[in-house]
Amino acid sequence: MNMSRLLVILLLAALVATFFLFDLDSQLTLDALKQHQADIAGFKADNPWLLAGVFFVFYVLVTALSLPGAAIMTLAAGALFGLWQGFVLVSFASSLGATLAFLVSRFLLRESVQRRFGDKLKAINAGVARDGAFYLFSLRLVPVFPFFLINILMGLTPIKTVTYYWVSQLGMVAGTLVFVNAGTQLAAIDSLSGILSPGLLLSFVLLGIFPFIARALVRLIQRRRVYRNWTRPRHYDRNLIVIGAGAAGLVSSYIAAAVKAKVTLVEAHKMGGDCLNTGCVPSKALIRSAKLAHQIKHADHYGLEAGTPNFSFKAVMARIHDVIRKIEPHDSIERYTNLGVEVLTGYGKLIDPWTVEIALNDGSTQRLTARSIIIAAGARPLVPELPGLDQVGYLTSDTLWDEFAQRDQPPRRLLVLGGGPIGCELAQSFARLGSEVIQAELGDRLMAREDSDVSQLVESVLTKDGVRVLTGHKALRFERRDGRKLMIAEHRGNEVEVEFDDLLLALGRSARLQGYGLEQLGIQTQRTVQTNDYLETLYPNIYAAGDVAGPYQFTHTAAHMAWYATVNALFGHLKRFRVDYSVIPWATFVAPEVARVGLNEQEAEEQGIAVEVTRYGLDDLDRAIADGTDAGFIKVLTVPGKDKILGVTIVGEHAGDLLAEYVLAMKQGLGLNKILGTIHIYPTLAEANKYAAGEWKRAHAPERLLSWVGRYHDWRRGSRGAHAEHPNAKTREEVSR
Ligand SMILES: Cc1cc2nc3c(=O)[nH]c(=O)nc-3n(C[C@H](O)[C@H](O)[C@H](O)COP(=O)(O)OP(=O)(O)OC[C@H]3O[C@@H](n4cnc5c(N)ncnc54)[C@H](O)[C@@H]3O)c2cc1C
């Protein structure tokens, strides 16, 4: 505890002790007040300002220290100063005192409470940040909620102090008036509870819910106001129109058809979107071929003869297109038509909040109206505005697959610009297929979203596979010089040149925001389409899901968002669902894979969340050793002293699959003890999850109790000597139980 906190605690303790030492609590009762009323009134006649001043300061102290007696003092204000003067005194003193109590709680408790329960409080914090003033106002309006408790609890939340003050002042007006007014008739009051009759209490409760009703009305008016320049169709052609047939669009239309809505899915290019055609599927197919080439090259690790993989690059690329073709039927027009979705191939454009115009691929156009629309237009590779880029030519994940399909050989010297997941996956794959790969990254490490130990491991395996990793390199321009292609980059203040034959841009993906009517409708965009928690855009009947809306850019998150967008679009008038991003997993399919769910160490630190870190190295795992895939680790972040999982990072073979157990555990609120108590097949990679839980358990073994148990066993053997540590005290069985 730091010095200033200690001093504040000592000061508060001294003030509270003084209060009780002088027996002031027994003076702040109804009887005592009645008894001394005449004396105090006499004092007031001679010293009206002095009494008002002393009363004010004392009131502030009592409320700031959360001491009992504020209600009696409020009555006293009425009895001594009359309704209006008493009201003014109490109103300001109580708000000031409440704010001081709030600040004390914030200063002394907030940091530790947020650190300890930060993850549990996330939803409350978000709610308070959004609607804190509303909640406080309602609580203040109903004077039955304990005054001091509100101050202490609100101090733990992120509400602003100024907001706290003025909302308290305003919210307590009615209650203060009632109590001060009652005080003016002090003689007639027998008990505090008598002041609030059931009728009066009901009025307060009604007052308390009034802000919520008012807010709902304001929202309704706002929701309607955005439509005022548009003419709503009398009836609609469809319940739902979905723009884009990638993961988000396919899942949206699937759900809509499953619940018997009339739905049209519009796709301008290829069914399946980026994932099937240019993203996950081709990249994973490439990774598989690259892995095999790597295994052939390193066959001696398995006792076989190492060889040079002989292959036709064209055949590798042809296989990739075969894989796409095999998966295509899952996303095909035929399948979706059979499911009850109307699929139109053409470019969709929003004309008004209910109308989509489709420029069909056959040259005709069609206009359709729908009660709701989901924008699922996805994202495209980011192309920076760098001089000379067009001169040297470049590839992106959009163009790479068709471009390379024509080539007999893999690129000789490939420069991959970007050190994120896509850049790393592709850089490693092409290096394994024999290209000389240079990977340039602006930051000081690869995969910067992950912890630095992950980045280090990825960099070392990429380097081992032959990738020349250039971190801290900022591309400035590109040049073609004497037939050579060059990147000029800044590195530690100097300009350096990097020569290449092919350039692959992997700098991230930007949401598709132009050309289909967002601008005309005034739908806000800021790198992505802006939505609220229900995935509604500015127009409550237009939703956005998937890469176009972020904040994650994965196929599974696109599908996840699609559920919320569709259910809200079709049934939001009955019940709306807030999109839940609490447990989002992802993986980068470098070798070894990197998979994560929840927090990692750097995020926990940034967010000030205290965590306990448990690490299990795969070099201990029998199956990983047998497979020759023992590079990697599992890192589990838990609440200190508890088995509640806050986040897991796995680096290792099949990390993406292994992570599923932790994703389930986090989603269903299962802790490490539950994973430890579950049978895992031997010898599998999945056992690593159990052993990681075992590491955690071992760190929390009840040492004192165990030493007594040891003594008990000594006694059972008839041994009188002190308990000696069992030589095999740390066997795997003990770790795992
Ligand atoms: C190389 C690479 C590897 C990847 N690997 C993975 C991975 O391993 N795992 C993972 O989860 N994610 C991966 N991703 C990300 C994944 O592909 C995307 O997150 C996912 O495709 C997003 O789906 P979506 O539906 O939002 O958008 P998209 O798949 O982009 O679909 C949007 C569709 O909308 C269409 N469209 C756009 N505008 C209009 C319009 N006006 N009218 C009609 N149609 C329109 C487009 O033609 C497109 O088909 C990878 C991406 C890349 C590039």
The ligand as a MOL file (V3000), in Angstrom:
LIG
                    3D

  0  0  0     0  0            999 V3000
M  V30 BEGIN CTAB
M  V30 COUNTS 53 58 0 0 0
M  V30 BEGIN ATOM
M  V30 1 C -4.9150 -15.1960 -47.0610 0
M  V30 2 C -6.0140 -15.2160 -46.0450 0
M  V30 3 C -6.0690 -16.2310 -45.1460 0
M  V30 4 C -7.0790 -16.2670 -44.1990 0
M  V30 5 N -7.1110 -17.2950 -43.3120 0
M  V30 6 C -8.0960 -17.3470 -42.3960 0
M  V30 7 C -8.1690 -18.4490 -41.5010 0
M  V30 8 O -7.3470 -19.3400 -41.5350 0
M  V30 9 N -9.1830 -18.4660 -40.5980 0
M  V30 10 C -10.1120 -17.4750 -40.5370 0
M  V30 11 O -11.0090 -17.5410 -39.6980 0
M  V30 12 N -10.0620 -16.4230 -41.3780 0
M  V30 13 C -9.0800 -16.3380 -42.3080 0
M  V30 14 N -9.0600 -15.2900 -43.1860 0
M  V30 15 C -10.0720 -14.2260 -43.0460 0
M  V30 16 C -11.4020 -14.6290 -43.6940 0
M  V30 17 O -11.1930 -14.9640 -45.0290 0
M  V30 18 C -12.3900 -13.4810 -43.5770 0
M  V30 19 O -12.4720 -13.0720 -42.2390 0
M  V30 20 C -13.7710 -13.8970 -44.0280 0
M  V30 21 O -13.7330 -14.2550 -45.3860 0
M  V30 22 C -14.7620 -12.7520 -43.8310 0
M  V30 23 O -16.0120 -13.0920 -44.3540 0
M  V30 24 P -17.0460 -11.9560 -44.7850 0
M  V30 25 O -18.3070 -12.6510 -45.1130 0
M  V30 26 O -17.0790 -10.8760 -43.8020 0
M  V30 27 O -16.4250 -11.2850 -46.0810 0
M  V30 28 P -15.9640 -11.9010 -47.4770 0
M  V30 29 O -15.5750 -13.3150 -47.3850 0
M  V30 30 O -14.9630 -10.9480 -48.0010 0
M  V30 31 O -17.2670 -11.8490 -48.3700 0
M  V30 32 C -17.8070 -10.6510 -48.8380 0
M  V30 33 C -18.4620 -10.8890 -50.1710 0
M  V30 34 O -19.2510 -9.7640 -50.4780 0
M  V30 35 C -19.2050 -9.5630 -51.8680 0
M  V30 36 N -19.6180 -8.1740 -52.1140 0
M  V30 37 C -19.0050 -7.0540 -51.6830 0
M  V30 38 N -19.7140 -5.9760 -52.0380 0
M  V30 39 C -20.7870 -6.4260 -52.6980 0
M  V30 40 C -21.8870 -5.7850 -53.3080 0
M  V30 41 N -22.0330 -4.4760 -53.2760 0
M  V30 42 N -22.8130 -6.5450 -53.9180 0
M  V30 43 C -22.6890 -7.8860 -53.9290 0
M  V30 44 N -21.6850 -8.5360 -53.3770 0
M  V30 45 C -20.7380 -7.8140 -52.7630 0
M  V30 46 C -17.7770 -9.8840 -52.2210 0
M  V30 47 O -17.6680 -10.2070 -53.5850 0
M  V30 48 C -17.4830 -11.0450 -51.2990 0
M  V30 49 O -17.7300 -12.2670 -51.9420 0
M  V30 50 C -8.0600 -15.2350 -44.1620 0
M  V30 51 C -8.0070 -14.2050 -45.0930 0
M  V30 52 C -7.0060 -14.1890 -46.0260 0
M  V30 53 C -6.9750 -13.0920 -47.0310 0
M  V30 END ATOM
M  V30 BEGIN BOND
M  V30 1 1 1 2
M  V30 2 1 2 3
M  V30 3 2 2 52
M  V30 4 2 3 4
M  V30 5 1 4 5
M  V30 6 1 4 50
M  V30 7 2 5 6
M  V30 8 1 6 7
M  V30 9 1 6 13
M  V30 10 2 7 8
M  V30 11 1 7 9
M  V30 12 1 9 10
M  V30 13 2 10 11
M  V30 14 1 10 12
M  V30 15 2 12 13
M  V30 16 1 13 14
M  V30 17 1 14 15
M  V30 18 1 14 50
M  V30 19 1 15 16
M  V30 20 1 16 17
M  V30 21 1 16 18
M  V30 22 1 18 19
M  V30 23 1 18 20
M  V30 24 1 20 21
M  V30 25 1 20 22
M  V30 26 1 22 23
M  V30 27 1 23 24
M  V30 28 2 24 25
M  V30 29 1 24 26
M  V30 30 1 24 27
M  V30 31 1 27 28
M  V30 32 2 28 29
M  V30 33 1 28 30
M  V30 34 1 28 31
M  V30 35 1 31 32
M  V30 36 1 32 33
M  V30 37 1 33 34
M  V30 38 1 33 48
M  V30 39 1 34 35
M  V30 40 1 35 36
M  V30 41 1 35 46
M  V30 42 1 36 37
M  V30 43 1 36 45
M  V30 44 2 37 38
M  V30 45 1 38 39
M  V30 46 1 39 40
M  V30 47 2 39 45
M  V30 48 1 40 41
M  V30 49 2 40 42
M  V30 50 1 42 43
M  V30 51 2 43 44
M  V30 52 1 44 45
M  V30 53 1 46 47
M  V30 54 1 46 48
M  V30 55 1 48 49
M  V30 56 2 50 51
M  V30 57 1 51 52
M  V30 58 1 52 53
M  V30 END BOND
M  V30 END CTAB
M  END
